[in-house]
Amino acid sequence: MPFYLSLANFLNGVIWVTYALFRLDLYILIANGLGALSGAIQLILYACYFKSTPEDGDENGGVKPSDVELSGNNGPYGSTV
């Protein structure tokens, strides 16, 4: 789950909960209160597991795609020209 999507979900729920408290609308308050709560849980989970995801260079043994050089021939069997 992308961070900004979770953050937008949380902020949207908080804004609607604030609106529902001003209008004293129980239906909007309950529905969006649960949405704000689920957004907060997503952000907490993101914070807990942020460091456990591998970085870009870790799955290739530390070699980044920009570090790979191309050979001078047209394949493994040499030039076809």
C-alpha positions as CSV (number, residue, x, y, z in Angstrom):
1,M,0.0,0.0,0.0
2,P,1.6,3.3,-1.0
3,F,2.2,5.8,1.8
4,Y,0.5,8.7,0.2
5,L,-2.6,6.7,-0.5
6,S,-2.8,5.8,3.2
7,L,-2.1,9.3,4.3
8,A,-4.8,10.7,2.0
9,N,-7.3,8.1,3.3
10,F,-6.5,9.1,6.9
11,L,-6.7,12.9,6.2
12,N,-10.0,12.5,4.3
13,G,-11.5,10.6,7.2
14,V,-10.4,13.2,9.7
15,I,-11.8,16.1,7.6
16,W,-15.1,14.4,7.3
17,V,-15.2,13.5,11.0
18,T,-14.6,17.2,11.8
19,Y,-17.4,18.2,9.5
20,A,-19.7,15.7,11.1
21,L,-18.9,17.0,14.5
22,F,-19.8,20.6,13.4
23,R,-23.1,19.4,11.9
24,L,-23.8,16.8,14.6
25,D,-24.5,14.2,11.9
26,L,-24.2,10.7,13.4
27,Y,-24.2,8.8,10.1
28,I,-21.3,10.8,8.6
29,L,-19.4,10.6,11.9
30,I,-19.6,6.8,12.3
31,A,-18.8,6.0,8.7
32,N,-15.9,8.4,8.4
33,G,-14.7,7.7,11.9
34,L,-14.2,4.1,10.9
35,G,-12.4,5.3,7.7
36,A,-10.1,7.6,9.7
37,L,-9.4,4.7,12.2
38,S,-8.5,2.3,9.3
39,G,-6.3,5.0,7.8
40,A,-4.5,5.5,11.1
41,I,-4.0,1.7,11.4
42,Q,-2.5,1.6,7.9
43,L,-0.1,4.4,8.7
44,I,1.0,2.6,11.9
45,L,1.6,-0.6,10.0
46,Y,3.5,1.3,7.4
47,A,5.7,2.8,10.1
48,C,6.3,-0.6,11.7
49,Y,7.2,-2.4,8.5
50,F,9.0,0.4,6.6
51,K,12.5,-0.8,7.4
52,S,11.8,-4.4,6.6
53,T,11.3,-3.9,2.9
54,P,14.5,-4.4,0.7
55,E,16.0,-1.5,-1.0
56,D,16.2,-1.3,-4.8
57,G,19.8,-2.8,-5.1
58,D,19.3,-5.6,-2.6
59,E,17.5,-8.1,-4.8
60,N,20.3,-8.0,-7.5
61,G,23.2,-8.6,-5.1
62,G,23.8,-4.9,-4.7
63,V,24.2,-4.2,-8.5
64,K,22.0,-1.5,-9.7
65,P,20.7,-1.6,-13.3
66,S,22.7,1.6,-14.1
67,D,25.9,-0.2,-13.1
68,V,25.6,-2.9,-15.7
69,E,27.6,-2.4,-18.9
70,L,26.6,-3.6,-22.3
71,S,29.0,-5.7,-24.3
72,G,30.4,-4.5,-27.7
73,N,28.9,-7.5,-29.7
74,N,25.4,-8.3,-30.7
75,G,24.9,-11.3,-28.4
76,P,26.7,-14.3,-27.0
77,Y,27.9,-15.6,-30.4
78,G,29.5,-12.4,-31.7
79,S,28.6,-9.9,-34.4
80,T,26.2,-11.0,-37.2
81,V,27.4,-8.3,-39.7
